[in-house]
Amino acid sequence: MSSLLEKDKDTHANMATPAGDAITLTDTPSKRGSVDFRDEVKSEGADAVDAAPTPAPDGVLNGMRLFLVFFAMMLAVFMFALDQSIVAAAIPIIASDFNAFAQVPWIITAYFLTQCGFILLVGQLLTVIKPKYVLLGAIFFFELGSLLCALANGMIMLIVSRAIQGIGASGMFVSIIAIIAVVTAVEKRAMFMSGFGFIFVISSVVGPLLGGVFTEQLSWRWCFWINLPVGGVAAAAVVFLLPARAPEQRENAPKTWGETLRRMDWIGSALVILFITCLLLALQWGGNEYKWYNWRIPVLFTVGGVLVIVFFLWEWYLDQDALIPMSILTNRSILACSVTIFMFMMAMLGGTYQLPLYYQAVRGRTAQESGIDIIPFMIIVCVGIFVSGGFVTWKGHYWPFILIGPPIAAVGFGLLFTIRENTTKAMVIGYQILAGFGVGLTFQNIILAAQAEFNDRPAFISQATGVVSFWQLTGAALGVGIVNTVQSIYLNKYLREFAPDAPFDLVRQQTEAIRKIDPSLQAGVIHAYTLAISKSYMPIFIAIGLALISGIFIRHHNMNKIGGAGMHAAV
């Protein structure tokens, strides 16, 4: 341990650039004075699989120190993953306290907006700033946002505070994955990534339960207070146990902080935030606040689409100074990983949102009880993650699971499409198990594939991970919006068809109101909900099919043969 600390001290003492004393790679200057990394695409098939092992660099940790660092990072993962689900249970109480029901969607949207909008920028920051400091900065932003949320005296303050939380969450998400690539050998990384996925899923289970307990027994503000001690412990462990290893840099890396800030892709970040805002608003407003043919909805979709095109043209222009360098943007595996993980997030979170709605509307369960009812889905996702992670650690092959998972998930989600009012509880649980196991087998292996793709070009791992993580979070935000939109459209249709005399707005907005209306109307409303929820699995089923097709194009590397660590430490 002492030798690692001494190396870190020497690195810091000799720091000559804002990135630290980093190993440099000789490349050609690009349009803005950075580098034009033009490595040829690695050969496929046997050449990629049989690459010679490389020795483990100094950045790899072992023993108790690795365990403690990993535990600290998992605390951070638990904190920001828990926040996404715990707040959902508190939203009705928050809206009631502030008497601001119309602004409720922004509690979730503001968080997703900054989380998606800043994650690519954080990936770029990780190429010039030590990951340890990026992680600590992210924890600070998340803790600050949590504190302000807990002290919020109105909906506007709460929404702004949630946006600050989202900035911190984006930084933690991508920097933790980058740090795992620093401190773990490639052949052992699958199990550590499995732990990352396991904590993420468990947080999704625990969140609604804790949120219900806090709102009913204490106060909704405890949904945010809980982050402060957890984040404090995680930050302390990172400060004292994680070495501050500088990222690899290229020859023309910025020499001053001013140059570093000037060459960051701020315009690209702004474009990301703008097009995500347009698309989220269109999906959120369409069929809810406004009719789909209202002028606002097509305008938002059109502007959002134009901004997406402008964004990619801007990235092409900046080349290696962009949020997504061309060497990453044109890499087949990264493109395939991005599509695959977007589709899987839509499937996983879409199922996570629709299953509780089924239990509440059709089975008459409370919000807390429905959270318990979907535990089989979440647990089996974890089982799938560990099964694939164990196999990849043993044999080194992740690619088979990227192809095995989607068909299993498709069968499960396809069966969930068939559920009706009289479907037995055992059958619904069985369908959940099939769907969740398929998702779990594939999920974490996609990030692993992205890191393996750039194992021999470690200066690009942070940004490659940031790109795939961006599409993961975007899949969560837009995917859930798409699934909920399909469900909303069909619910409107079926309520008018099967329960025309029921109070439309009441039963549409509050599932608990179904049991309070005239008993003669309840069957029609329940049938409408059943059919609408069933239809919501159509985009999920399509997404799983697209994930299988895109997964075929992800290159296959043997993790046990490429060896070493994903990112070399500075010496």
C-alpha positions in Angstrom: 0.0 0.0 0.0 2.8 2.4 0.9 4.4 2.0 -2.5 1.2 2.9 -4.2 0.8 6.0 -2.1 4.4 7.0 -2.8 3.9 6.6 -6.6 0.8 8.7 -6.3 2.6 11.4 -4.4 5.4 11.5 -7.0 2.8 11.8 -9.8 1.1 14.7 -8.1 4.4 16.5 -7.3 5.5 16.3 -10.9 2.2 17.4 -12.4 2.8 19.7 -15.3 -0.7 19.8 -16.9 -4.2 20.0 -15.6 -4.5 16.3 -16.4 -1.6 15.3 -14.3 1.7 13.8 -15.2 0.3 11.4 -17.8 1.7 9.0 -20.3 1.4 10.5 -23.7 0.6 9.0 -27.1 2.1 10.5 -30.2 -0.6 11.4 -32.7 -1.4 14.0 -35.4 -3.1 17.3 -34.6 -6.8 17.6 -35.4 -8.9 20.7 -36.4 -8.5 22.3 -33.0 -5.0 21.3 -32.0 -5.8 18.1 -30.3 -5.2 14.7 -31.8 -6.5 12.8 -34.7 -6.4 9.2 -33.5 -6.6 7.1 -36.6 -5.9 3.6 -35.4 -7.1 0.9 -37.7 -10.0 -1.1 -36.5 -8.9 -4.2 -34.7 -9.1 -7.4 -36.7 -12.2 -9.4 -35.9 -12.7 -13.0 -34.9 -9.7 -15.0 -33.9 -7.3 -12.0 -33.9 -9.4 -10.1 -31.4 -10.0 -13.2 -29.2 -6.4 -14.4 -29.2 -4.7 -11.1 -28.4 -1.6 -11.7 -26.3 -2.0 -10.9 -22.5 -0.5 -7.7 -21.3 1.1 -7.3 -17.8 -1.0 -5.7 -15.1 0.0 -2.0 -14.6 0.5 -0.3 -11.3 -3.1 1.1 -11.2 -4.6 -2.3 -10.4 -5.5 -2.7 -6.7 -5.7 -6.0 -4.8 -6.8 -7.5 -1.5 -8.5 -5.5 1.2 -7.7 -2.1 -0.4 -9.5 -3.1 -3.6 -12.5 -4.4 -1.5 -12.8 -1.2 0.4 -12.5 1.0 -2.7 -15.1 -1.1 -4.4 -17.4 -1.0 -1.4 -17.1 2.8 -1.3 -18.0 3.0 -5.0 -21.0 0.7 -4.5 -22.2 3.0 -1.7 -22.2 5.8 -4.3 -24.0 3.6 -6.8 -26.6 2.7 -4.2 -27.1 6.3 -3.3 -27.8 7.7 -6.8 -29.7 4.5 -8.0 -31.8 4.6 -4.9 -32.7 8.2 -5.5 -34.3 7.4 -8.8 -36.8 5.0 -7.2 -37.3 6.3 -3.7 -38.5 9.7 -4.9 -41.3 8.1 -7.0 -43.1 6.9 -3.8 -42.9 10.4 -2.3 -44.2 12.4 -5.3 -47.9 12.4 -4.3 -47.2 13.7 -0.9 -44.7 16.3 -2.2 -47.3 17.5 -4.7 -49.9 17.8 -2.0 -47.6 19.6 0.4 -46.6 22.2 -2.2 -50.0 22.3 -3.9 -48.3 22.0 -7.3 -49.7 18.9 -9.0 -49.1 20.4 -12.5 -45.3 20.6 -11.9 -44.9 17.1 -10.6 -43.5 15.6 -13.8 -40.6 18.0 -13.5 -39.4 16.4 -10.3 -38.3 13.4 -12.4 -37.7 15.2 -15.7 -35.2 17.7 -14.2 -33.1 14.9 -12.7 -33.0 12.8 -16.0 -32.4 15.9 -18.0 -29.1 16.9 -16.3 -28.1 13.3 -15.8 -28.3 12.6 -19.5 -27.1 16.1 -20.6 -23.9 16.1 -18.6 -22.7 12.5 -18.8 -20.9 12.9 -22.1 -19.2 16.0 -20.8 -18.0 14.0 -17.7 -16.6 11.4 -20.0 -14.6 14.1 -21.7 -13.4 15.5 -18.4 -12.2 12.0 -17.4 -9.6 12.2 -20.3 -7.9 15.2 -18.7 -8.7 15.1 -14.9 -7.9 12.2 -12.5 -11.0 10.0 -12.1 -10.7 10.2 -8.3 -11.3 14.0 -8.3 -14.1 13.7 -10.9 -15.9 11.2 -8.6 -15.4 13.4 -5.5 -16.8 16.4 -7.4 -19.8 14.4 -8.5 -20.5 13.2 -4.9 -20.3 16.9 -3.8 -22.9 18.0 -6.4 -25.2 15.1 -5.5 -24.9 15.8 -1.8 -25.5 19.5 -2.4 -28.6 18.7 -4.5 -29.8 16.3 -1.8 -29.4 18.9 1.0 -31.3 21.5 -1.0 -34.1 19.0 -1.9 -34.5 18.2 1.8 -34.6 21.9 2.7 -36.8 22.9 -0.3 -39.6 25.4 0.6 -41.4 25.2 -2.8 -41.6 23.2 -6.0 -39.3 25.5 -8.0 -36.5 25.1 -5.4 -37.1 21.3 -5.4 -37.0 21.1 -9.2 -33.7 23.1 -9.4 -32.2 21.0 -6.6 -33.2 17.8 -8.5 -31.3 19.1 -11.5 -28.2 19.6 -9.3 -28.6 16.0 -8.1 -28.7 14.9 -11.7 -25.4 16.5 -12.5 -23.8 14.6 -9.6 -25.5 11.4 -10.6 -24.1 11.7 -14.2 -20.6 12.2 -12.8 -20.8 9.3 -10.4 -22.2 6.9 -13.0 -19.5 7.3 -15.6 -16.5 7.9 -13.3 -17.2 4.8 -11.2 -17.2 2.7 -14.4 -14.0 4.4 -15.5 -12.4 3.8 -12.1 -13.4 0.1 -12.2 -11.4 0.0 -15.5 -8.4 1.5 -13.6 -8.3 -0.6 -10.5 -9.3 -4.0 -11.8 -7.6 -6.4 -14.2 -9.6 -7.1 -17.3 -10.0 -10.8 -16.6 -11.6 -10.0 -13.2 -13.6 -7.1 -14.3 -16.8 -9.0 -15.1 -17.5 -9.8 -11.5 -17.0 -6.2 -10.4 -19.3 -5.0 -13.1 -21.8 -7.6 -11.9 -21.6 -6.0 -8.5 -22.3 -2.6 -10.1 -25.4 -4.0 -11.8 -26.6 -5.9 -8.7 -26.5 -2.8 -6.5 -28.3 -0.8 -9.2 -31.1 -3.4 -9.4 -31.4 -3.9 -5.6 -31.7 -0.1 -5.2 -34.7 -0.2 -7.5 -36.4 -2.7 -5.2 -35.5 -1.1 -1.9 -36.3 2.5 -3.1 -40.1 2.3 -3.3 -40.3 0.5 0.0 -38.1 3.0 1.8 -39.9 5.9 0.1 -43.2 4.5 1.4 -41.9 4.1 5.0 -40.3 7.6 5.0 -43.4 9.4 3.7 -45.8 7.5 6.0 -43.7 7.3 9.2 -41.4 10.3 9.0 -41.4 12.9 6.2 -40.8 12.8 2.4 -37.7 15.0 3.2 -36.0 11.9 4.6 -35.9 10.5 1.0 -33.1 13.1 0.5 -31.6 13.3 4.0 -30.6 9.6 3.8 -28.1 10.5 1.0 -26.0 12.7 3.2 -24.4 10.1 5.5 -24.1 7.5 2.7 -22.4 10.0 0.5 -20.1 11.1 3.3 -18.9 7.6 4.0 -18.3 7.0 0.3 -16.4 10.2 -0.2 -14.2 9.6 2.9 -13.3 6.1 1.6 -12.5 7.5 -1.9 -10.3 10.3 -0.4 -8.2 7.9 1.8 -8.1 4.7 -0.2 -8.4 5.4 -3.9 -5.1 6.4 -5.6 -5.3 9.6 -7.8 -4.1 8.0 -11.0 -3.8 10.4 -14.0 -5.5 9.4 -17.2 -3.4 8.6 -20.3 -3.0 11.7 -22.5 -2.0 12.4 -26.0 0.9 14.6 -27.0 -1.2 17.7 -27.6 -3.1 17.6 -24.4 -4.0 21.0 -23.0 -1.2 22.6 -21.0 -3.2 25.0 -18.8 -6.6 25.0 -17.1 -7.7 27.8 -19.4 -6.9 25.7 -22.5 -8.6 22.7 -21.0 -11.8 24.6 -20.4 -11.7 26.2 -23.8 -11.3 22.8 -25.6 -14.2 21.2 -23.7 -17.2 20.6 -26.0 -19.6 23.0 -24.3 -21.7 23.5 -27.4 -22.1 19.7 -27.8 -23.3 19.5 -24.2 -25.8 22.3 -24.7 -27.2 20.6 -27.8 -27.6 17.3 -25.9 -29.6 19.1 -23.2 -31.7 20.8 -25.7 -32.7 17.8 -27.8 -33.3 15.6 -24.8 -35.6 18.4 -23.4 -37.6 18.6 -26.6 -38.0 14.8 -26.8 -38.9 14.4 -23.1 -41.4 17.2 -23.2 -43.1 15.8 -26.4 -43.4 12.4 -24.8 -44.5 13.8 -21.4 -47.1 16.3 -22.8 -48.5 14.1 -25.7 -51.8 12.6 -24.8 -51.6 14.0 -21.2 -51.3 17.8 -21.2 -52.2 18.2 -24.9 -53.7 16.1 -27.7 -51.1 14.5 -29.9 -52.2 16.7 -32.8 -51.7 19.9 -30.8 -49.1 22.0 -32.5 -46.7 21.8 -29.6 -46.1 18.1 -29.9 -45.0 17.9 -33.6 -43.0 21.1 -33.1 -41.1 19.5 -30.2 -40.4 16.3 -32.1 -39.3 18.3 -35.2 -37.0 20.6 -33.2 -35.6 17.7 -31.2 -34.9 15.7 -34.4 -33.2 18.7 -36.0 -31.0 19.2 -32.9 -29.9 15.6 -32.9 -28.7 16.0 -36.5 -27.0 19.3 -35.6 -25.3 17.6 -32.7 -23.8 14.8 -34.8 -22.7 17.3 -37.4 -21.0 19.3 -34.7 -19.3 16.2 -33.3 -18.0 15.4 -36.8 -16.6 18.9 -37.2 -14.8 18.8 -33.8 -13.5 15.3 -34.4 -11.1 14.4 -31.5 -12.1 17.4 -29.4 -15.8 16.4 -29.5 -17.8 14.8 -26.7 -17.8 11.7 -29.0 -14.5 11.6 -30.9 -14.9 10.2 -34.5 -12.7 7.2 -33.5 -15.5 6.3 -31.1 -18.4 7.6 -33.1 -17.5 5.4 -36.1 -16.5 2.3 -34.1 -18.8 -0.6 -34.9 -18.8 -2.1 -31.4 -19.6 1.2 -29.6 -22.4 1.9 -32.0 -23.8 -1.6 -31.5 -23.3 -1.4 -27.7 -25.2 2.0 -27.6 -28.2 0.7 -29.5 -28.3 -2.6 -27.5 -28.1 -0.9 -24.1 -30.7 1.8 -25.1 -33.1 -1.0 -26.0 -32.5 -3.0 -22.9 -33.0 -0.1 -20.6 -36.3 0.6 -22.3 -37.3 -3.0 -21.7 -36.1 -3.2 -18.1 -37.5 0.1 -16.8 -40.6 -0.2 -19.0 -41.3 -3.5 -17.3 -40.5 -2.0 -13.9 -43.1 0.7 -14.4 -45.9 -1.3 -16.0 -45.8 -4.3 -13.6 -46.7 -2.2 -10.5 -49.4 -0.5 -12.5 -50.9 -3.9 -13.3 -50.9 -4.9 -9.7 -52.4 -1.6 -8.5 -55.1 -1.2 -11.2 -56.1 -4.8 -11.9 -55.3 -6.6 -8.6 -56.1 -3.7 -6.2 -52.7 -3.6 -4.5 -51.3 -0.5 -2.8 -48.2 1.2 -4.1 -46.0 -0.4 -1.5 -47.6 -3.9 -2.0 -47.0 -3.6 -5.8 -43.4 -2.8 -5.1 -43.1 -6.1 -3.2 -45.0 -7.9 -6.1 -42.3 -7.1 -8.6 -39.4 -8.3 -6.4 -39.2 -11.6 -8.4 -38.5 -9.6 -11.5 -35.7 -7.6 -9.8 -34.2 -10.6 -8.0 -34.0 -12.7 -11.2 -32.3 -9.8 -13.0 -29.6 -9.9 -10.3 -29.4 -13.7 -10.7 -28.9 -13.3 -14.5 -26.2 -10.6 -13.8 -24.2 -12.9 -11.5 -24.6 -16.0 -13.7 -23.2 -14.2 -16.7 -20.6 -12.4 -14.6 -19.3 -15.6 -13.1 -19.1 -17.3 -16.5 -17.2 -14.4 -18.0 -14.8 -14.3 -15.1 -14.2 -18.1 -15.6 -14.1 -18.4 -19.4 -13.7 -14.8 -20.5 -16.5 -14.8 -23.1 -19.2 -12.1 -22.8 -20.5 -12.1 -26.3 -22.7 -15.3 -26.0 -24.7 -13.7 -23.3 -25.4 -10.6 -25.4 -27.1 -13.0 -27.8 -28.6 -15.5 -25.4 -30.4 -12.9 -23.2 -32.7 -11.2 -25.7 -34.6 -14.3 -26.8 -35.2 -15.4 -23.2 -36.4 -11.8 -22.3 -38.5 -11.7 -25.5 -40.4 -14.9 -24.4 -41.0 -13.4 -20.9 -42.2 -10.0 -22.2 -44.3 -11.7 -24.9 -46.1 -13.8 -22.2 -46.6 -10.6 -20.2 -48.4 -9.2 -23.2 -51.0 -12.0 -22.8 -51.9 -11.3 -19.1 -55.6 -10.6 -18.3 -57.7 -10.1 -15.2 -57.9 -13.8 -14.5 -54.2 -14.7 -15.1 -53.0 -16.4 -12.0 -50.4 -14.8 -9.8 -48.0 -17.8 -10.3 -48.2 -17.3 -14.1 -47.4 -13.6 -13.8 -44.4 -14.3 -11.5 -43.2 -16.9 -14.0 -43.4 -14.5 -16.8 -41.5 -11.9 -14.8 -38.8 -14.5 -14.1 -38.3 -15.3 -17.8 -38.2 -11.6 -18.7 -35.9 -10.6 -15.9 -33.4 -13.5 -16.4 -33.0 -12.6 -20.0 -32.3 -8.9 -19.2 -29.8 -9.8 -16.5 -27.8 -12.1 -18.7 -27.1 -9.4 -21.2 -27.2 -6.1 -19.2 -23.7 -5.5 -17.7 -21.9 -7.4 -20.5 -22.7 -4.5 -22.8 -20.5 -2.0 -20.8 -17.9 -4.7 -20.5 -17.8 -5.1 -24.2 -17.3 -1.3 -24.7 -14.3 -1.4 -22.3 -12.8 -4.4 -23.9 -13.0 -2.8 -27.3 -10.6 0.0 -26.2 -8.4 -2.1 -23.9 -5.4 -1.5 -26.1 -6.3 2.2 -26.4 -6.9 3.2 -22.8 -7.0 6.9 -23.4 -10.4 6.4 -25.1 -12.0 4.1 -22.4 -13.5 7.0 -20.4 -15.2 8.6 -23.4 -16.3 5.2 -24.8 -17.8 4.3 -21.5 -19.5 7.7 -21.3 -21.0 7.3 -24.7 -22.5 3.9 -23.9 -23.6 5.1 -20.5 -25.3 8.1 -22.1 -27.5 5.8 -24.3 -28.2 3.7 -21.2 -29.6 6.7 -19.3 -31.3 8.1 -22.4 -32.9 4.7 -22.9 -34.2 5.0 -19.4 -35.6 8.4 -19.9 -37.0 8.2 -23.4 -37.8 4.5 -23.3 -40.0 4.8 -20.3 -41.6 7.8 -21.9 -42.3 5.7 -25.1 -43.8 2.8 -23.1 -45.9 5.0 -20.9 -47.1 6.9 -24.0 -48.3 3.7 -25.7 -50.1 2.7 -22.5 -51.7 6.1 -22.1 -53.0 6.1 -25.7 -54.6 2.7 -25.3 -56.0 3.5 -21.9 -57.8 6.5 -23.2 -59.2 4.4 -26.0 -60.3 1.5 -23.9 -61.8 3.5 -21.0 -64.1 5.2 -23.5 -64.9 1.8 -25.1 -65.4 -0.4 -22.0 -66.3 2.1 -19.3 -67.9 5.1 -21.0 -69.9 6.0 -17.9 -67.0 5.9 -15.5 -65.4 9.2 -14.3 -62.7 9.4 -17.0 -60.2 11.8 -15.4 -60.6 10.3 -12.0 -59.9 6.7 -12.8 -57.2 7.6 -15.3 -55.2 9.6 -12.8 -55.7 7.6 -9.7 -55.7 3.8 -9.7 -56.9 3.7 -6.1 -60.1 5.4 -7.2 -61.1 2.4 -9.2 -62.3 0.6 -6.1 -64.3 3.6 -4.9 -66.5 4.1 -8.0 -69.8 2.4 -8.6 -69.2 -1.4 -8.5 -71.1 -1.8 -11.8 -68.4 0.3 -13.5 -65.3 -1.3 -12.0 -65.1 -4.3 -14.3 -65.0 -2.1 -17.4 -62.3 0.1 -16.0 -60.2 -2.8 -14.9 -60.5 -4.5 -18.3 -59.5 -1.2 -19.9 -56.4 -1.0 -17.7 -55.5 -4.7 -18.4 -55.6 -4.3 -22.2 -53.7 -1.0 -22.1 -50.9 -2.4 -19.9 -50.8 -5.4 -22.2 -50.3 -3.2 -25.3 -47.5 -1.3 -23.5 -45.4 -4.4 -23.9 -45.4 -4.1 -27.7 -42.6 -1.4 -27.8 -40.7 -3.5 -25.2 -40.9 -6.6 -27.3 -39.8 -4.7 -30.4 -36.9 -3.2 -28.4 -35.7 -6.6 -27.3 -35.7 -7.8 -31.0 -33.6 -4.7 -32.0 -31.2 -5.4 -29.1 -30.6 -8.9 -30.4 -29.9 -7.6 -34.0 -27.6 -4.9 -32.8 -25.8 -7.2 -30.3 -24.7 -9.4 -33.3 -22.4 -6.5 -34.4 -20.6 -6.2 -31.0 -17.1 -7.6 -31.4 -16.1 -10.6 -29.3 -13.0 -10.3 -27.1 -11.8 -13.0 -24.6 -11.4 -11.0 -21.4 -9.0 -13.6 -20.0 -6.6 -13.3 -23.0 -6.5 -9.5 -23.5 -5.4 -9.2 -19.8 -4.0 -6.2 -18.0 -6.1 -3.2 -16.9 -8.2 -1.0 -19.0 -6.4 2.3 -18.2 -2.7 2.6 -17.4 -1.6 4.5 -14.3 0.8 7.4 -14.6 4.3 6.7 -13.4 
